[in-house]
Amino acid sequence: MSGSLTVVGLGPGDARWLTPEADAALAAADVLIGYGPYLDRIPPRLGQTRLSSDNREEAARAAAALRLAADGKHAAVVSGGDPGVFAMAAAACAEIEAGPPDWRELDVTVVPGVTAMLAVAARVGAPLGHDFCALSLSDNLKPWELIVRRLDAAAGAGFVIALYNPISRARPWQLGAAFEQLRTHLPTATPVVFGRAVGRAEERIAVTTLGAADPAAADMATLVIIGSPETRTIVRPGRTPLVYTPRGAQVVA
Ligand code: SAH
């Protein structure tokens, strides 16, 4: 089969965070498929078509791309950040697993991108400097009970936690509930970072504490990092604080 599927990470927004490999993959595609605002970031190219879809239609979008690839097209599906982090690469794999046998013969490439937690972390120093985990707070694809269990386990084990999908219109209370849950494990002085639309014109970074963290400070374009008991904040005159997690840790009784 001569078609191909490429799943491309666009990074968090700043064009300088689009890798040369991603840029080349976009240029080589016959058709670009993705959520409209992500497609809008890509300059138009002659002879290239676009299929935009709603953000929640990931499975349908992946299947459409696979059908085009099976028809001999070079299809590129785009994701914000990294396509393997809560995004289209897993959706494409799931469609290949469930789909017709000939989809397994297709040339499939995943092109990595800078994921949001790395971009937000870089803005404030090194909050992910030691062991950390990433959790999606969305309960669209898993029950809330499992999210609570994972928050307990992560905070109980001393991981720094990066929260993707912290809040949306359909999920207004989950971030507040997550902060409450984490307060049962962690000191109120634990650093918390809100990174909104990092790398875009609307970027906003705020550093606070778990005791003061207000869920209203987050929206769909925000990533939240909650420190571990080791995470430190360095206050600097006239500058945003530096937040870092030291590179070593001890067992605390
Ligand atoms: N594949 C993406 C994540 C998709 S889940 C990646 O690797 O970054 C969508 C969530 O990612 C958002 O709710 C938000 O938590 C986070 N996110 C994506 N872009 C962001 C940005 N520019 N700034 C801050 N958070 C972002």
Residues whose N, C-alpha, C, O or C-beta is under 5 A from the ligand:
A	BS01	SAH	P12 G13 S79 G80 G81 D82 P83 V85 F86 A87 V114 T115 A116 L163 Y164 N165 P166 G195 R196 A197 V198 M220 A221 T222 L223
